[in-house]
């Protein structure tokens, strides 16, 4: 401990005897009137101010650890000891330089203050260095707000670092998917078919094929992840799924594309694998925030993918987009392989029958089955509009003066803006989920989505559709983290994979039913009716959420 450090902080102390490192004793004299106080430098971790009653040091501004005046007040009152014994510094927290830091009063446990350390790291600064300090401090505060780190906690806590890795993988995967998916109905118009089926019905069948197989295998993959590792499931969904998506570039008929879509459902499932990893890794008070980050990353990929896919499809053709899709998914798999640690349940469930029995018992708990109804209705509404959103744009006026926007570019722009607003909604509303409860956020977002979807069936110009579809994206973005946080709160240790596997199965069931229903509605009533029915489904979701009795599993309504 530095002699000058104590001299600057304790102005009324006269004689000073500070031991050198390695000495186990020492004397701190309190001046002519003050009795001595012992300084234990053996461990360098505590001061004994028991004998310094009456000594009044200069005010030093507050404790560097927590920003409060607890340390100064204790010393000024002659405290610093409890029951005649010295107060040690908190375990694992050595005393900071630059300020006198003694243990704080109860309720002041905010921990170290990295912001103050960054600001006060350089002594006697020049104006330029002072400006740099303030810039670093402002950047620290901004990052703390974005990452949701409480004051005193490090920005890159291990669970935050792992969550950001999953977000990066989720972004690349979503980017690859949305390079292809919005334009798949347009690609199908170029393919041959040997069956006398209308292209509108083929669109519904092909879009729903993935959900059909994923509905069957998702709970099984979730239980395998609980048993053998959740990172393994993310690798399976990215690498193997990327190979399947790349093979779609070689199809020559609609029937071949239908078979590969079935295979895609058997191998993919990145969202459920990522959600189960996060629900078991992130503290319960931050799950809504973490799932909001993942939803933001996924929707950011949805924002960039259609724009990239539209440009690539117009310049190189639809088949080139499948190559990009597979490449991005395989790249995300290597990112997970090298940067994300494996995670297994502490007490994995063994045997073939036990996981199914425990999952069935989970569904018998009050309010748990209603959570899966939220999942089904949410993805029923989202998928209901997806197959025909790009086809509906062909009926709108896309001209701006003398220029007419191509269909693929218009679809990419509309879907991209929708995903951007959805990413913002997931980031903002995901944090509100931890504060106000998932049910309230879900109910509010469903009501807003219902009111914004119905007018879209009556638009006549591209800018009208772009405005409404972008606005509804913000509300839809808040639904995903709200539902995910509610599911994470009811999943026990070692069962997260099964819970989110069943969630993925429910989502896949909705994605299987929705394209067929929307195809029937579009065939009988026209494309405009699809938007009206989508608004009605969101209204039904709001009714179910409002009718759910009792608090959510986190104790909030």
Helices and strands as residue ranges (DSSP letters): H 3-9, E 27-30, E 34-40, E 46-47, H 70-76, E 81-82, E 85-86, H 114-119, H 127-147, H 158-180, G 181-183, H 184-188, H 199-228, H 230-235, I 236-240, H 241-247, G 248-250, H 254-267, H 270-281, G 284-286, H 287-316, H 318-339, H 354-363, H 368-393, E 399-400, E 403-404, H 407-436, H 438-454, G 455-458, H 462-490, H 496-525, H 528-547
